């Protein structure tokens, strides 16, 4: 199916003109802009985007997004608002199976504060603590907010970063760097939250390269020019470089754009493990063997793998028609280890 082939720059220019001419209200502007970003974020085709607002032809939505519709926009905006209501209702269901750990609550609070306070915040910890999962969930449960979330490319130069940023903003890529920079700036406003995950990649093998400074200074420029919120996330390498590295003085201006810079725990808090276990029916206290295994898995693999073993323990108990316990957790780990060794031997 044909994908949506209109850039964010085109849509933004069109609806800017419509509101300036009085053709639409600010609420209508927000609805049209939200729907464009929602369709792009969910990779909807032209036909799907049209069908959701009860339009049989792509040309109608095309003309709305390019500012050439001609007729009144009220009925289109009403249709979009009905879609938004359903999306927001469904977003509430996304919390049912998600485990709202302390890491999740901290990340959600930091994101909210950065957006509302128009600040630049940083979040850092060891890897595999659940940061990326939490960011994904934040986007999922906040469909009414415009959140631009993307991952820093591995050991990027400025061009690689700009391409990723432009793609996340649905700005058409161009050979002209200045055009892309301007396109990104035009697609962001004060009601946007920009989240960059894995930002420590800037400093891996970078040496004396200028990319870290160029990239972080551009993020500061985006924040200053638009008033958007920015959250920069990575491992502890990120914080070390920003606060104590050889270019810390250069990054001082960036860090002063916000007052919240969070160090997450480097291992999963006990209450989070207890919460995850109870979610899958494990409510007994772990014995010495189970306690050590929990600590070892968390240290070696992180919360993601720990959660998978807890799920496997619950499944194992279900097959035995019994209540899940930490003994099932130990047994599930032994089974998973045997399967892992078997797969390696077959390879």
TIVO-870679 format. One record per residue (C-alpha): residue number from 1; residue in one letter; y, x, z. Coordinates in steps of 0.5 Angstrom, whole numbers. Layout:
# residues N
num, residuo, Y, X, Z
NUM, a, Y, X, Z
...
//
This chain:
# residues 347
num, residuo, Y, X, Z
1, x, 0, 0, 0
2, x, 7, 2, -1
3, x, 10, 6, 4
4, x, 18, 4, 7
5, x, 22, 9, 2
6, x, 29, 8, 5
7, x, 31, 14, 10
8, x, 35, 13, 16
9, x, 41, 16, 13
10, x, 41, 10, 8
11, x, 40, 4, 13
12, x, 45, 7, 18
13, x, 50, 8, 13
14, x, 49, 1, 11
15, x, 49, -3, 17
16, x, 55, 1, 19
17, x, 59, -2, 14
18, x, 56, -9, 15
19, x, 59, -8, 22
20, x, 66, -5, 20
21, x, 67, -11, 15
22, x, 65, -16, 20
23, x, 59, -19, 17
24, x, 54, -18, 23
25, x, 55, -17, 30
26, x, 53, -11, 35
27, x, 47, -15, 37
28, x, 45, -16, 29
29, x, 47, -9, 28
30, x, 42, -7, 34
31, x, 37, -12, 31
32, x, 37, -9, 24
33, x, 37, -2, 27
34, x, 31, -3, 32
35, x, 27, -6, 27
36, x, 27, -1, 22
37, x, 25, 4, 27
38, x, 20, 0, 29
39, x, 17, -1, 22
40, x, 17, 7, 21
41, x, 14, 9, 28
42, x, 8, 4, 27
43, x, 8, 7, 20
44, x, 8, 0, 17
45, x, 8, -1, 9
46, x, 13, -5, 5
47, x, 9, -11, 5
48, x, 7, -11, 13
49, x, 14, -10, 15
50, x, 16, -16, 10
51, x, 11, -21, 12
52, x, 12, -20, 20
53, x, 19, -23, 19
54, x, 16, -28, 14
55, x, 19, -26, 8
56, x, 14, -26, 2
57, x, 18, -20, -2
58, x, 20, -13, 0
59, x, 26, -14, -4
60, x, 29, -18, 1
61, x, 28, -13, 7
62, x, 30, -7, 2
63, x, 37, -11, 1
64, x, 38, -12, 8
65, x, 37, -5, 10
66, x, 41, -2, 4
67, x, 47, -7, 6
68, x, 46, -11, -1
69, x, 43, -17, 1
70, x, 49, -22, 0
71, x, 47, -28, 3
72, x, 48, -29, 11
73, x, 44, -24, 15
74, x, 43, -29, 21
75, x, 36, -32, 19
76, x, 34, -25, 18
77, x, 36, -23, 25
78, x, 33, -29, 28
79, x, 26, -27, 25
80, x, 27, -20, 27
81, x, 29, -22, 34
82, x, 23, -26, 35
83, x, 18, -20, 33
84, x, 22, -16, 38
85, x, 20, -21, 43
86, x, 13, -21, 42
87, x, 13, -13, 41
88, x, 16, -13, 48
89, x, 11, -18, 51
90, x, 5, -14, 48
91, x, 8, -7, 51
92, x, 7, -10, 58
93, x, 0, -11, 57
94, x, 0, -3, 55
95, x, 0, -2, 62
96, x, -6, -5, 64
97, x, -11, 0, 63
98, x, -6, 6, 64
99, x, -6, 10, 70
100, x, 1, 10, 73
101, x, 0, 17, 77
102, x, 6, 20, 80
103, x, 7, 25, 74
104, x, 8, 19, 70
105, x, 13, 16, 75
106, x, 17, 22, 75
107, x, 17, 23, 68
108, x, 19, 16, 67
109, x, 24, 16, 72
110, x, 27, 23, 68
111, x, 27, 20, 62
112, x, 31, 13, 64
113, x, 36, 18, 68
114, x, 37, 22, 61
115, x, 38, 16, 57
116, x, 43, 12, 62
117, x, 46, 18, 64
118, x, 47, 21, 58
119, x, 44, 28, 60
120, x, 40, 34, 58
121, x, 34, 34, 63
122, x, 28, 39, 63
123, x, 21, 38, 65
124, x, 16, 44, 66
125, x, 9, 45, 69
126, x, 2, 48, 68
127, x, -1, 45, 62
128, x, -6, 39, 62
129, x, -3, 36, 67
130, x, -1, 29, 63
131, x, 6, 31, 61
132, x, 4, 29, 53
133, x, 0, 23, 55
134, x, 6, 20, 60
135, x, 11, 21, 54
136, x, 7, 17, 49
137, x, 6, 12, 54
138, x, 14, 12, 56
139, x, 15, 10, 48
140, x, 9, 5, 48
141, x, 12, 1, 54
142, x, 19, 1, 52
143, x, 19, -2, 45
144, x, 26, -4, 46
145, x, 29, 3, 47
146, x, 30, 8, 41
147, x, 26, 14, 43
148, x, 25, 20, 38
149, x, 19, 24, 41
150, x, 16, 30, 37
151, x, 13, 36, 39
152, x, 16, 43, 38
153, x, 12, 46, 32
154, x, 8, 53, 34
155, x, 12, 59, 34
156, x, 18, 56, 30
157, x, 23, 58, 26
158, x, 30, 54, 25
159, x, 27, 51, 19
160, x, 21, 49, 22
161, x, 24, 45, 28
162, x, 29, 42, 23
163, x, 24, 39, 19
164, x, 20, 36, 25
165, x, 26, 33, 28
166, x, 29, 30, 21
167, x, 22, 27, 20
168, x, 22, 24, 27
169, x, 29, 21, 26
170, x, 26, 18, 19
171, x, 31, 23, 15
172, x, 29, 25, 8
173, x, 28, 32, 8
174, x, 33, 36, 4
175, x, 33, 44, 1
176, x, 40, 44, 4
177, x, 40, 45, 12
178, x, 47, 42, 13
179, x, 45, 36, 10
180, x, 39, 35, 14
181, x, 43, 37, 20
182, x, 48, 32, 19
183, x, 43, 27, 17
184, x, 40, 28, 24
185, x, 47, 27, 27
186, x, 48, 21, 23
187, x, 41, 18, 26
188, x, 43, 18, 33
189, x, 47, 15, 38
190, x, 49, 14, 45
191, x, 43, 9, 46
192, x, 38, 14, 43
193, x, 33, 18, 48
194, x, 31, 25, 44
195, x, 24, 28, 47
196, x, 22, 35, 45
197, x, 15, 36, 48
198, x, 11, 43, 48
199, x, 18, 47, 48
200, x, 15, 53, 51
201, x, 13, 54, 44
202, x, 20, 57, 42
203, x, 18, 63, 46
204, x, 11, 65, 44
205, x, 12, 71, 40
206, x, 19, 70, 39
207, x, 21, 77, 41
208, x, 28, 78, 39
209, x, 28, 72, 34
210, x, 34, 68, 34
211, x, 30, 61, 33
212, x, 30, 60, 41
213, x, 38, 60, 41
214, x, 39, 57, 35
215, x, 34, 51, 36
216, x, 37, 50, 43
217, x, 44, 50, 41
218, x, 43, 45, 36
219, x, 40, 40, 41
220, x, 46, 41, 45
221, x, 50, 40, 39
222, x, 47, 33, 38
223, x, 48, 31, 45
224, x, 55, 33, 45
225, x, 56, 30, 39
226, x, 53, 23, 40
227, x, 52, 22, 47
228, x, 45, 21, 47
229, x, 40, 23, 52
230, x, 35, 29, 51
231, x, 29, 31, 55
232, x, 26, 38, 54
233, x, 19, 39, 56
234, x, 14, 45, 56
235, x, 10, 49, 61
236, x, 13, 54, 66
237, x, 14, 59, 61
238, x, 20, 54, 58
239, x, 23, 54, 65
240, x, 22, 62, 66
241, x, 26, 63, 59
242, x, 31, 58, 61
243, x, 33, 60, 68
244, x, 31, 68, 68
245, x, 30, 70, 61
246, x, 34, 75, 57
247, x, 38, 69, 54
248, x, 39, 65, 61
249, x, 46, 66, 60
250, x, 46, 63, 53
251, x, 42, 57, 56
252, x, 47, 56, 62
253, x, 51, 51, 58
254, x, 45, 47, 56
255, x, 42, 47, 63
256, x, 49, 45, 65
257, x, 49, 38, 61
258, x, 44, 35, 66
259, x, 43, 36, 74
260, x, 35, 34, 73
261, x, 31, 39, 72
262, x, 24, 38, 74
263, x, 18, 42, 76
264, x, 12, 38, 76
265, x, 6, 40, 80
266, x, 1, 45, 77
267, x, -5, 42, 79
268, x, -7, 34, 80
269, x, -4, 31, 86
270, x, -10, 29, 91
271, x, -7, 22, 91
272, x, -7, 21, 83
273, x, -14, 23, 83
274, x, -16, 18, 88
275, x, -12, 13, 84
276, x, -16, 15, 78
277, x, -22, 14, 81
278, x, -21, 8, 84
279, x, -19, 5, 77
280, x, -26, 6, 75
281, x, -29, 4, 82
282, x, -30, 10, 86
283, x, -28, 9, 93
284, x, -32, 13, 97
285, x, -30, 20, 100
286, x, -32, 26, 96
287, x, -37, 31, 100
288, x, -36, 38, 100
289, x, -40, 39, 93
290, x, -36, 34, 89
291, x, -30, 36, 92
292, x, -31, 43, 90
293, x, -33, 40, 83
294, x, -26, 36, 83
295, x, -22, 42, 84
296, x, -26, 47, 79
297, x, -25, 42, 73
298, x, -18, 40, 75
299, x, -16, 48, 75
300, x, -20, 50, 69
301, x, -19, 44, 64
302, x, -14, 39, 67
303, x, -13, 32, 69
304, x, -15, 29, 62
305, x, -22, 32, 63
306, x, -22, 30, 70
307, x, -21, 23, 68
308, x, -26, 23, 62
309, x, -32, 25, 68
310, x, -29, 20, 72
311, x, -30, 15, 66
312, x, -37, 18, 65
313, x, -39, 17, 72
314, x, -37, 10, 72
315, x, -41, 9, 66
316, x, -47, 12, 69
317, x, -47, 8, 75
318, x, -46, 1, 71
319, x, -53, 3, 67
320, x, -56, 4, 74
321, x, -53, -3, 76
322, x, -50, 0, 82
323, x, -43, 2, 85
324, x, -40, 8, 82
325, x, -39, 14, 87
326, x, -38, 21, 87
327, x, -45, 23, 87
328, x, -45, 20, 80
329, x, -39, 24, 78
330, x, -43, 30, 80
331, x, -49, 28, 76
332, x, -44, 26, 70
333, x, -41, 33, 70
334, x, -48, 36, 70
335, x, -50, 31, 64
336, x, -44, 33, 60
337, x, -45, 40, 61
338, x, -52, 40, 58
339, x, -50, 36, 52
340, x, -44, 41, 51
341, x, -50, 47, 51
342, x, -54, 43, 47
343, x, -49, 42, 41
344, x, -47, 50, 42
345, x, -54, 52, 41
346, x, -55, 47, 35
347, x, -49, 50, 32
//
